[in-house]
Amino acid sequence: MNNGSGQSGAGIILREGIRFAVRSTPYRQILDVPEYQTGDMGKNDRVLDIGANVGAFCLRAARISAHVTAVEPLTADLLEENIVLNDEAIRVIRGGLGTGQPAEIIWDECRMTVPTYTLRMLISLAGGCDFLKCDAEGAEWLIHPHDLEGIRRIEMELHLPPICPPPNPALLDYIGEHYTFSIDRSPVYSPLGVMGILHATRE
């Protein structure tokens, strides 16, 4: 293929050598996430990937860090299959970011009621978090600002109505006070419902 990927009996192999299983699914399978920056991720960083989809971010992160946890409410079966294909030691938490109560989550043609966890709960389950990647389709605005304490780096997709409630000013204020940050309006996304990608480093 001219995009640098190939196919084998194990599925699609991207140019980095990362493998993805080929399955017909009612949801999009995200295989690459170049909008997220990982240049300063360290081998000892505890990485938390919220909204892991089928593993595009966490599989790449696992090549840098030995402590990666992926959180995924809907596509966890295929995510776990891809983790096995790549022989990576990534922990998977089946559920979503939220209030701690079950919630209905919709992704393309998939609709399911799943357990949700606050960010504090997810960090506890993961054994800590130094590097947070979050793509939670608007659930990021449910994060309690002080749950970010101790997180050195944040890569987060920020969403806007109509796909989610209005942004939480307290979260933005906390990030502005404690992090050096920028928001990249990535061209790979429609501007409808997406503010952009937050890149933040704790000061």
C-alpha positions as CSV (number, residue, x, y, z in Angstrom):
1,M,0.0,0.0,0.0
2,N,1.3,3.5,-0.7
3,N,0.3,4.7,2.7
4,G,3.1,2.7,4.3
5,S,1.0,0.0,5.7
6,G,0.6,-3.6,4.6
7,Q,-1.5,-6.6,5.2
8,S,-0.8,-10.1,6.5
9,G,-2.7,-13.0,8.0
10,A,-2.6,-11.1,11.3
11,G,-4.3,-8.0,9.9
12,I,-2.9,-4.6,8.9
13,I,0.7,-3.8,9.7
14,L,1.5,0.0,9.7
15,R,4.9,1.3,8.8
16,E,6.0,1.4,12.5
17,G,5.4,-2.4,12.6
18,I,2.2,-2.0,14.7
19,R,-0.4,-4.6,13.9
20,F,-4.2,-4.1,13.8
21,A,-6.7,-6.9,13.4
22,V,-9.1,-6.6,10.4
23,R,-12.7,-6.8,11.5
24,S,-16.0,-5.6,10.2
25,T,-17.4,-3.4,13.0
26,P,-20.3,-0.8,13.4
27,Y,-17.7,1.7,14.7
28,R,-14.7,3.5,13.3
29,Q,-11.4,1.9,14.1
30,I,-8.8,4.6,14.6
31,L,-5.4,3.3,13.6
32,D,-3.3,6.5,13.8
33,V,-3.4,9.5,16.1
34,P,-0.7,11.9,14.9
35,E,-2.4,14.8,16.6
36,Y,-1.1,13.7,20.0
37,Q,2.4,14.6,21.0
38,T,4.6,12.0,22.8
39,G,8.1,13.4,22.3
40,D,8.6,13.9,26.0
41,M,7.1,10.7,27.2
42,G,9.5,8.7,29.4
43,K,10.1,5.0,29.9
44,N,9.0,5.4,33.6
45,D,5.9,7.4,32.9
46,R,2.6,5.9,34.0
47,V,0.5,6.5,30.9
48,L,-3.3,6.6,31.0
49,D,-5.1,6.4,27.6
50,I,-8.8,7.3,28.1
51,G,-10.8,6.5,25.0
52,A,-8.3,4.1,23.6
53,N,-10.5,2.9,20.7
54,V,-8.6,0.0,19.1
55,G,-5.2,1.0,20.4
56,A,-3.7,3.6,18.1
57,F,-2.2,5.7,21.0
58,C,-1.6,3.1,23.7
59,L,0.2,0.6,21.4
60,R,2.6,3.4,20.4
61,A,3.0,4.5,24.0
62,A,3.8,1.0,25.1
63,R,6.9,1.2,22.9
64,I,8.2,4.0,25.1
65,S,6.7,3.2,28.6
66,A,6.3,-0.1,30.4
67,H,3.4,1.3,32.4
68,V,0.4,1.8,30.1
69,T,-3.3,1.6,31.0
70,A,-6.0,1.9,28.3
71,V,-9.6,2.8,29.1
72,E,-12.3,1.9,26.6
73,P,-16.1,1.5,26.9
74,L,-17.1,0.1,23.6
75,T,-14.3,-1.4,21.5
76,A,-12.4,-3.2,24.2
77,D,-12.7,-6.6,22.6
78,L,-10.8,-5.5,19.5
79,L,-8.4,-3.3,21.6
80,E,-7.4,-6.4,23.6
81,E,-7.0,-8.4,20.4
82,N,-4.6,-5.8,19.0
83,I,-2.7,-5.7,22.3
84,V,-2.1,-9.5,22.0
85,L,-1.1,-9.1,18.3
86,N,1.6,-6.7,19.3
87,D,2.7,-8.6,22.4
88,E,2.4,-5.6,24.6
89,A,1.7,-5.5,28.4
90,I,-1.1,-3.0,28.4
91,R,-3.8,-3.1,31.1
92,V,-7.4,-2.5,29.8
93,I,-10.1,-1.0,31.9
94,R,-13.5,-1.6,30.3
95,G,-15.6,1.5,30.9
96,G,-15.6,5.2,30.3
97,L,-14.7,8.5,31.9
98,G,-17.7,9.8,33.8
99,T,-19.3,10.4,37.2
100,G,-18.8,6.8,38.6
101,Q,-22.4,5.8,37.6
102,P,-23.4,3.7,34.6
103,A,-24.0,5.7,31.5
104,E,-25.1,5.1,27.9
105,I,-22.3,5.7,25.5
106,I,-22.8,6.0,21.7
107,W,-20.0,5.7,19.2
108,D,-21.1,5.6,15.5
109,E,-23.6,2.7,15.3
110,C,-22.6,1.3,18.8
111,R,-24.8,2.1,21.8
112,M,-24.2,0.5,25.2
113,T,-24.7,1.2,28.9
114,V,-21.3,0.9,30.5
115,P,-19.7,1.5,33.9
116,T,-18.0,4.9,34.2
117,Y,-15.2,6.1,36.5
118,T,-14.1,9.5,37.6
119,L,-10.6,10.5,36.7
120,R,-9.5,10.0,40.3
121,M,-10.9,6.4,40.2
122,L,-9.1,5.6,36.9
123,I,-5.8,7.0,38.2
124,S,-6.2,4.8,41.3
125,L,-7.0,1.7,39.2
126,A,-4.0,2.4,36.9
127,G,-1.6,2.9,39.9
128,G,-1.0,6.5,39.1
129,C,-0.7,8.8,36.1
130,D,2.1,10.9,34.8
131,F,1.0,11.2,31.2
132,L,-2.7,11.5,30.4
133,K,-4.2,11.1,26.9
134,C,-8.0,11.7,26.8
135,D,-10.5,11.5,24.0
136,A,-13.8,11.0,25.8
137,E,-16.3,12.7,23.4
138,G,-17.1,15.5,25.9
139,A,-16.8,13.5,29.2
140,E,-13.6,15.5,29.8
141,W,-15.7,18.3,31.1
142,L,-16.7,16.0,34.0
143,I,-13.2,15.9,35.3
144,H,-12.8,17.5,38.7
145,P,-9.9,19.9,38.2
146,H,-7.9,18.8,41.3
147,D,-7.9,15.2,39.9
148,L,-5.2,16.5,37.6
149,E,-2.8,17.0,40.5
150,G,0.3,15.0,39.9
151,I,-0.2,14.6,36.2
152,R,2.8,16.1,34.4
153,R,1.6,15.9,30.8
154,I,-1.9,16.1,29.2
155,E,-2.9,15.4,25.6
156,M,-6.7,15.8,25.4
157,E,-9.3,16.3,22.7
158,L,-11.6,19.1,23.8
159,H,-15.2,18.9,22.6
160,L,-18.0,21.5,22.3
161,P,-21.8,21.4,21.9
162,P,-23.8,20.0,20.3
163,I,-22.0,16.7,21.0
164,C,-21.6,17.4,24.7
165,P,-22.5,20.0,27.4
166,P,-20.7,23.4,27.4
167,P,-17.1,23.4,28.6
168,N,-16.4,23.5,32.3
169,P,-14.7,26.9,33.0
170,A,-13.2,25.5,36.3
171,L,-11.3,22.9,34.4
172,L,-9.9,25.4,31.9
173,D,-9.0,27.8,34.7
174,Y,-7.1,25.0,36.6
175,I,-5.2,24.1,33.4
176,G,-4.4,27.7,32.7
177,E,-3.1,28.2,36.3
178,H,-1.0,25.0,36.6
179,Y,0.1,24.2,33.0
180,T,1.8,25.7,30.1
181,F,-0.5,24.8,27.2
182,S,-1.6,25.3,23.7
183,I,-4.7,24.2,21.8
184,D,-4.2,22.9,18.3
185,R,-7.1,22.9,16.0
186,S,-6.2,19.8,14.2
187,P,-7.2,19.7,10.5
188,V,-8.1,16.0,10.7
189,Y,-11.3,16.9,12.6
190,S,-14.4,18.7,11.6
191,P,-14.7,21.9,13.5
192,L,-18.3,21.0,14.5
193,G,-18.2,19.9,18.1
194,V,-14.4,20.0,18.5
195,M,-12.5,22.8,20.2
196,G,-9.1,21.2,19.4
197,I,-6.3,19.2,20.9
198,L,-4.9,20.4,24.2
199,H,-1.2,19.9,24.8
200,A,-0.3,20.8,28.4
201,T,2.8,20.5,30.6
202,R,2.7,21.1,34.3
203,E,4.8,24.1,35.3
